[in-house]
């Protein structure tokens, strides 16, 4: 057996929380709201590069506990670190920056409206030399 890339992940929420979650993933992470099957519950499929990678499902009656069980976080490849940091600051979204020692990776961590930790991974060799050199956690 062999698996490929991650296909998608699903965030369950109450129906009234769908719009805040959709606004976060579309407005902050730049995903695109797209086609979704006609399920018998409300939701959204959010796309990146033509793939529906985040499914929002309005299936819950109560807000889930902040704990996510054994799942710690979901990571996306990030693009344009400076623009991303500026957007997060403008929207007053708390985040933490972490360069990865010994690897050409710079991480930005934030949480979605349900409390799920999101990592944005930027490849340092793709960034300009002046972009966040040796940035310390905020």
C-alpha positions in Angstrom: 0.0 0.0 0.0 1.1 3.6 -0.7 -0.6 6.9 0.2 -0.1 10.2 -1.6 -0.6 13.7 -0.4 -3.2 14.6 2.2 -6.6 14.8 0.4 -8.5 17.0 2.8 -9.5 17.5 6.4 -12.9 18.2 7.9 -13.8 20.7 10.6 -17.1 19.9 12.3 -19.0 22.9 13.8 -22.4 24.2 14.7 -24.3 25.5 11.6 -24.2 29.1 13.0 -20.4 28.9 13.1 -19.9 28.0 9.5 -19.7 31.6 8.3 -16.9 32.6 10.7 -14.9 29.5 9.8 -15.5 30.0 6.1 -14.4 33.7 6.4 -11.2 32.6 8.2 -10.1 29.9 5.7 -11.1 32.1 2.7 -10.1 35.6 4.0 -7.0 34.7 6.0 -5.6 31.5 4.3 -6.7 32.4 0.8 -8.7 29.2 0.1 -11.6 29.5 -2.4 -15.2 28.4 -1.6 -16.3 26.0 -4.3 -18.5 23.2 -5.5 -19.8 20.8 -2.8 -22.1 17.8 -3.0 -25.7 18.3 -1.9 -25.3 16.7 1.5 -28.2 16.7 4.0 -26.3 19.2 6.3 -24.9 22.7 5.7 -21.2 23.2 4.9 -18.5 24.4 2.5 -15.7 22.8 0.5 -12.7 25.1 0.4 -10.2 24.8 -2.5 -6.5 25.3 -3.0 -5.1 24.9 -6.5 -8.3 23.2 -7.7 -8.4 20.7 -4.8 -11.1 20.8 -2.0 -8.7 20.5 0.9 -10.8 21.8 3.8 -14.4 20.6 4.4 -16.5 22.5 6.8 -19.5 20.5 8.1 -22.3 22.1 10.2 -23.1 18.8 12.0 -22.7 19.7 15.7 -25.4 20.6 18.2 -22.9 22.0 20.7 -19.5 23.6 20.5 -16.7 21.0 20.8 -14.2 21.1 23.6 -11.0 23.0 22.8 -9.0 19.7 22.9 -8.5 18.1 19.5 -7.6 14.7 20.8 -4.3 13.4 19.4 -4.4 15.8 16.5 -2.0 18.7 17.2 -2.2 20.8 14.1 -2.8 21.0 10.3 0.0 22.5 8.2 -0.3 24.3 4.8 2.5 25.4 2.6 2.7 29.2 2.9 3.6 31.8 0.3 4.6 35.4 0.8 5.7 35.5 4.4 5.8 39.3 4.8 2.3 39.7 3.3 0.9 36.9 5.5 2.4 38.4 8.7 1.0 41.8 7.7 -2.5 40.4 7.1 -2.5 38.6 10.5 -1.4 41.8 12.2 -4.0 43.9 10.4 -6.8 41.4 11.4 -5.4 41.2 14.9 -5.1 37.4 14.6 -2.6 36.1 17.2 0.3 34.1 15.8 3.7 32.8 16.6 6.7 32.7 14.2 9.3 30.0 14.5 12.3 29.5 12.2 13.4 25.9 12.2 17.0 25.5 13.2 19.1 23.7 10.6 16.3 23.5 8.0 15.3 26.1 5.4 11.8 26.4 6.9 10.1 29.3 8.7 6.8 28.4 10.5 3.9 30.6 11.5 1.3 29.2 13.9 -2.2 30.5 14.5 -5.6 29.0 15.3 -8.9 29.0 13.5 -12.2 30.2 15.1 -12.8 26.6 16.5 -9.4 26.5 18.1 -7.7 24.2 15.6 -4.0 25.0 15.4 -2.9 25.9 11.9 0.8 25.9 10.8 1.9 27.8 7.7 5.3 26.5 6.5 7.4 28.9 4.3 10.4 27.6 2.5 13.3 30.0 3.3 15.2 29.4 0.1 12.2 30.8 -1.8 12.1 34.0 0.3 14.3 37.0 -0.2 17.3 37.1 2.0 16.0 40.2 3.8 12.6 38.5 4.6 12.5 37.7 8.4 16.1 36.6 8.8 16.3 34.7 12.2 12.9 36.0 13.3 12.2 35.1 16.9 8.9 33.8 18.2 6.4 36.6 18.9 
